Amino acid sequence: MLEVDYKKNCTGCSACANICPRGCIRMTADCEGFLYPEVNEEQCMDCGLCENVCPMLHKPKQHELVAVYGAKNSDDAVRFTSSSGGMFTLLAEEVLRQGGVVAGAALDEKLAVRHVLVDNAADLFKLRGSKYVQSEIGTIYREVRQQLLAGKKVLFSGTPCQIAGLKGYLVKPFANLLTVDVVCHGVPSPKVYRKHLAELGEEAGEPVVQVRFRDKAKGWKSGETLFLTEHQRFGASKRQETYMRLFLNNISIRPSCGECAFNNKRSLADITIADYWGIDKQFPEFDDDKGVTLVLVNSSAGADLLALVKEQAELIVTDFAKGAEYNLAVSKSLPLHSQRAFFFEQLDAYTLKELAERCLE
């Protein structure tokens, strides 16, 4: 039976809940708003499947990369609505063109972030762009398995620990599965996210109806995080906006994110993508401030997929050290903020703006 005795040892990937043959594991939010497995001990038959699929009990080792690129989607309109260079869209479109499906994080009608399946290009916009909150996996691993067993090609995108969770759940490799993960600074609490939406809605006198975590109207490097109601707009640069400040200072993120087990060449995905920060310094001729994706190719399957879309992109060869130079999360985990415990202890007592002032000033 799976036991989470130390919260840093659980990423919330939900592989255990999905694999349990008796359905006696459910993902339950703790006081910080993060999901953890809760086991019904009376129903549990100690089959050990949950322990077998847990990525934190079977951490990956470092591997050599096949290739590293800076990359841009040739379609500027797609790049504008993407977080960085729009390469995920190209990869997803190729899988859809082959009759496959794509799984990724999307905002639902209540602005919650959940993993969903998309089977047509018109709906790809739902998966495009960063969502700075831990997405709910739900039963998406089971849905992916059904598609794979039906012979469909599947592209699954998510954080590195979610890729590890999926692969643990599937147990065996599938030739028709392709995976893309995003270099992850950490995942903020859904509870903090909901609190921010509620506080902004209260201030506006109407609910937030749209979130743009990475708006590029002022450029890729000066991108803003925006929360929009029907008549008002709240937001600032990602380092000044309250929700993002708490996230980027490692106050609102999950305990396990302070010591990531899946970055620094330990990804289980076929391709890893990230913002190529520093491209303006390393390859200034390649930078137009519309976004550049750092692409780490981890497998031959990833290399094959990238080769299919390269005619629709601009690529420049680089290396891991350059890619990690200005994007620390590529190779390192940043420690949890010293005020993190205080922040969550006082989360229900103060507004996020007040907590940011207390913890960060």
N, C-alpha and C positions, 0 to 999 in steps of 0.2 A: 504494500500500500504506500502511495506517495505521501511523504510528509514534508511540508515546507517549514523547517524549523528556523530559517533565517531568510528574511525577505530579499536579501541581495542574491539569493540563489534561485529566484523565480523571475522570469521575464514576462510572464502572463501570456505566453504564446498560445495556450489553450490546446496543445497537442494531447495532453492527458484527458481532458474532458471529451475530446472528439473520439479518442480511441477506446474509451471505456465501454466494454460490451454490455454492461448492465445500466449504463447511464447514471451511475452513482456518483459522478464527479460533476460539480457545477462550478462555474467561475463566478465568484462573489466579490463585490467591491469592499475594500477595507475602509478605514476611517479617512484615508488619504485619497480614496477614489480609484485606486488601482485594483484590477481583478487578480484574484488568487484562487487556486483550486480548493474547493471544499468537498471533502469525501464523506459520503454516507457510510459509516463503518458497518452498519448492520447489513447493508446490501453488498458491500465489497466482498469479493471471493478471493482476494489476494492473488490474482492471476499474474500480476507484475507487469502488465502491458504499459501502464502509465509510467512506470520507472524506465522501461525499455525505450520509450519514445521521448523522454524528457531531454532536451538539448543541453540543459545545464548539468545533467549527470553524464553526458557524453560530449564534452566540449571538443570542437575541432582543433586541429593543429595548423600551423602556418603552411602555406603552399606557395609555389612559384607562380607568378602571373604569366599568362600567355602573351599579353600585350597591354599597353597603356596608351590611350589617346586623349587628346582634346578634341571635342566634336561639336558640330552645330548642324541642326536641321536646316536644310536649304530653304524651307518655307518660313519666312519671317513671321507670318501670322501665327503659326503654331508656336514658334519660339516666344512670342510676346505673351502667350497665355500659359507658358510652361515656366517652371521655377528656374531652370538654367538654360540648356541648349536645345531642349525639345527632342532629345534622342529616344526617350521612352516611347513617345508617340510613334516614331518610325518603327521601332521594334514591335510594338503592339499592332500596328497596321499590317505589318508583314504576316504576323500569326493569324490575324483575322482574314487576310487575303487567302491564306491557305485553308480556310474553313475552320479555324480554331476559335478559341475563346480566351479572354483575358480577365484575370482576377486582380483586383487592387482596391485601395482605400478610396472611399467616396463619402461626400457629405450627403446625408439623407434629408428628408423634408423638414426635420427638426434641427438640422445642422450638426447632428451627431456624426461621428466618423466610424464607418463600418466597412468591412470588406465585402465586395459584391462581384458578381460575374457579368461581363459585358460580351455580347456576341456580334456587335456591329460597330462600324466606325463612327456612326452618328452619336453614340453614347460614350465614346472615349474621353470626351471632355470631363466626365465625372471622375475619372482616374488621374487626370492631368494635374500637375501642380502639387506642391507640398501641403500636408495637413499636419500642423504641429500639435498633435494630441494623439495618445495611443489609440489606435483603431480597434474596434471590437471584431474579433475573428468569427465569433458565432459558430456556424456549421460549415464555413467555406471550405475547410479541408475535405470534408465529406463530399461536398459538391464537386470539388476538383477531382477527387478520386473517381466519382461517377463518370465524369467527362473523359478522364484518361482511360478507364475501362471500356468506354464506348468507342475508343479509337480516336477521339478528338485530340488535336494538339492544344496544349494549354500553356499560356504564359502567365506565371504568377509573380506579382510584384509586391514588395513589402519591406519591412525592416529586416536586417540580417537575422535576428532571433526568430522572426516569423517564418523566414525561409527554412531555418533549421527546424522549427516546429513542424512545418509541412512535411519536410523530408523524413523526419522521425516518424510522423504519423503514417506516411505511406509505406514505411518499412523497406520496401524494395525500390530500386530505380525504375523509372519509366522513360523510355526513349522519346515519347511524345510530350514530355514535360520540359519546359524552359523556365528559368527563374531569373529575376532581376531584383536586386536589393538596392536600397539607397543608403549611402553613408549617413549614419545616424548619430547626431549629437546627444540623443536621449529622447525619451518620450514623456511629455508632460501629462499630468493627471487630468482625466476627463472631468473630475469634480472641479478642478481649478478652471478649466475651460468653460464649463456650464456656469460657474459663478461669475466669470467675466462677462458672458453673454447676458446674464440676468442683471448685473449691475449696470451695464451699458443700456440695456432696455429700460431699466428704471430711470436712469438719467434722461433718456430720450423721451420717455413717456409712451414708447411703442417698441415692439420687439425687434431685435436684430434679425434681418431676413437674408443677409448675404455676408460671407466671410471671404476675404482675399488675403491669404497668409503672405503671399509674395507678389504684390502688385508692381508692375514694371513701368508704369506711366512716367516715372522720373528716372528710369534706367535700371539696369540689372543690379549694379552695385549700390544704388541709392534706393533700392526697393522698399516699399512700405507695407505694413500690415494694416489692413482696413476692415472695419466692421460697419456694415451699413444697415440702417433702418429704412423705412419707406421714405422718410423726409430728411434724415440726418446721416452724417458720416463721421465716424470716429477712427483715428489711426495716426500713425507716425512711422518713422523709420524703424526697422526691426530692432534696433538697439535702444530706441527711446520709448516705444509702445510698451505699456505696462505688462501685458501678458507675455510678450516676447522677452522683455528684460528678465523676468523671473525665470523663464525657460533657459535663456542663453547663459544665465549665471548659475545654472544647475541647482536651483532651489525647488522648482516644481516638478522635477523629473523622477522617474521610478528609481528605487534604491539600486536595482541591478545595473542601471546605466552608468553608475559611477565606476564600474569595473567591467566594461563590455568584453564578452568572451568571443565576439564574432567580427571585430574590426582587425586592422593590421594584418591583412592577407589571410584571414581565417574565415572568410565568407564561404558559405556553401552554395551560393548562387552562381549561375553561369556568367552573369555580367553584374558588375557593381557600378552604380552611377552616383555622381555627386556634382556639386558646384565646383568648377575649376577656378577657385579663387587664386589670384596671383598670375593669371594668364596675361594680364596687362603688363606685368613686369618681366615675365619669362618669354612670352611670344607676343609682344605688343601689336604686331601686324595682324594677329589673328583675333584681336579683341575689338568689338564694336559696341560694347556695353549693352548688347541685347541678350547676352547669356551664352555661356560655354559649358558643356558637360564634360566632366572628367569621366572617362570610361575605362574601367579596369576589367579586362577579359580574364576570367578565371578558369575557363574550360574550352575544349575544342568545340563543344556545342555552342558556346557563346560566341566563339570566333566565327563559326559558320553562319549564325544568325546575323551578326554584324556585317558580314560580307554581303549578305543579301540586300542590305539597305544602304551600303556605302555610296552608291551612285546618287542617292537623295540627300547626301550630307557632305559636309566639309570636315576632313579629319587632319589632325597633325599628330605626329608621333612624339610621345613624351615618355616619362618614366615615373615610377612610384614615388621616388623621393621628391621630384618636382611637384607632383600632384598633392602630396601631403604637406608641402612646405607652408602653405597658407590656409590649408583646411586641416586643422589638427585632428579632427575626428576621424580622418582617414586612417591614421596610425596610432592614435592615443585615446585614452579615456580621461576625461577631466573629472577631478574629484567632486563629490557632492559639496555644496556650499555649507559653510560652517553654521549658517543660520537656518538650514533646512528644517531641522526638528522644530525650532521655534515657529517657523512659518506655518507648518501644518498643525501645530498645536493651537495656533491662534487663527486658523483659517476661517472659522465660523464667527469669530468675534470682531474682525476688522474687514474693511474692503481690501481689494487687491492693491489699490493705489496706496492705501495706508501701510499695508504690509511691505510693499516695495520700498517705501520711504524708510521704514524701520529696519529692513534687512539689508538694503543696498546702499543707503546714503552714509 
